[in-house]
Amino acid sequence: MVNRASKQNLRTRVRYHYRGNAEGSTLRLTLGCLLGLGLRRVGSGKRLTFGERELTAWMAEHAYVCWFEHPEPWIAEIALIAQLDLPLNLDQNRHHHFHEYLSDLRASARSRARGLPILS
């Protein structure tokens, strides 16, 4: 079994999902796409982002986080993905019926954003 331990702690990871942007957070990218928010290129044109304030506000009202301690969380993650219905988790979840739709939705949003002018 490969040790998939993150170099970040849980607090840092959760904070970034709630305060970061769609470029660095797969959760924000997924939620923004599902909510129909417009993904756009900003800055140098390499970074993709939504109207992050709107997404942050939606998450504050609707997205909650809980966790439990585990000595080898990467092992618990594999077991949970296999046992639970987690449609927004693409990693290790190709068997889920929502996987292809969500993957295509995210790819389409990225492609559409790359075709639009860069926002300053």
C-alpha positions, 0 to 999 in steps of 0.5 A, spaced: 500 500 500 502 506 498 502 512 503 498 517 500 499 522 506 498 529 504 504 534 506 498 539 509 494 538 515 487 537 515 485 544 517 490 547 512 486 543 506 479 545 509 481 552 509 483 552 502 477 549 500 473 554 503 477 560 502 481 558 496 479 558 488 477 553 483 484 553 480 487 549 487 481 546 489 477 540 486 472 541 491 471 549 489 471 547 481 466 541 482 461 546 486 462 552 481 461 547 475 455 544 478 452 551 480 453 553 473 458 559 475 462 562 469 469 559 470 474 564 467 482 565 466 485 571 470 492 574 471 497 571 466 491 567 463 494 560 466 489 561 473 482 559 472 477 561 477 469 563 478 466 569 482 469 566 488 465 570 493 459 567 490 461 560 491 464 562 498 457 564 500 454 558 497 459 554 501 458 557 507 450 556 507 450 549 504 457 545 505 459 543 512 465 539 514 466 533 519 472 529 520 475 523 524 482 522 526 485 515 523 492 513 524 492 512 516 487 516 513 489 514 506 487 507 507 480 510 511 479 514 504 480 508 500 475 504 504 470 510 505 470 511 497 468 504 496 463 503 501 459 510 500 456 514 495 460 520 494 458 522 487 463 529 487 469 525 489 473 523 482 479 520 485 478 512 486 471 513 484 471 511 476 465 506 478 460 511 480 455 513 475 456 520 476 463 520 475 463 521 467 458 526 467 462 530 472 469 529 469 466 532 462 462 538 466 469 540 469 473 539 462 467 543 458 468 548 463 475 549 463 475 548 455 470 554 455 474 558 460 480 558 455 476 560 449 474 567 453 478 573 454 483 573 460 479 577 466 484 583 469 
